[in-house]
Amino acid sequence: MTAQWCSPGAMDLGVCQLRHFSISFLSSLLGTDSSALRLDSSSSGASVVAIDNKIEQAMDLVKSHLMYAVREEVEVLKEQIKELIEKNSQLEQENTLLKTLASPEQLAQFQAQLQTGSPPSSQPQGTTQPTAQPASQGSGPSA
């Protein structure tokens, strides 16, 4: 099929296939029949230049659409990064507050759980935990 408009000596096969693809793509964009855009060995240099210009315009159009889509995606990702940074900051503040309110026994137990890889216990630690928290809460706001 490409032999109709590419002479084997003038262009290598890759360039010929690229030109065929570009013409097909251009014709689909313009809504014209690609057979009207095909070149044969008797085509003048002016028609080749015209086709090349149309291909370049089509490629520029594709490039501008892709650049717009990329810019949109970058804006979405920037917003997500901003939200994640804010959430991270909030979680760090919560973590700092919880560390200040926790008793030394609770911190030691938590460190031991981190080292063993076991999940945190949801059971109360007897009377040590409830009495330690109110005492720490009372001293937290005054600090």
Secondary structure, DSSP 8 states (H G I E B T S, - for coil): -GGGT--TTTS-HHHHHHHHHHHHHHHHHHT--GGGT---TT--HHHHHHHHHHHHHHHHHHHHHHHHHHHHHHHHHHHHHHHHHHHHHHHHHHHHHHHHHS-HHHHHHHHHHHHHT-----S--TTHHHHHHHHHHHHHHH-
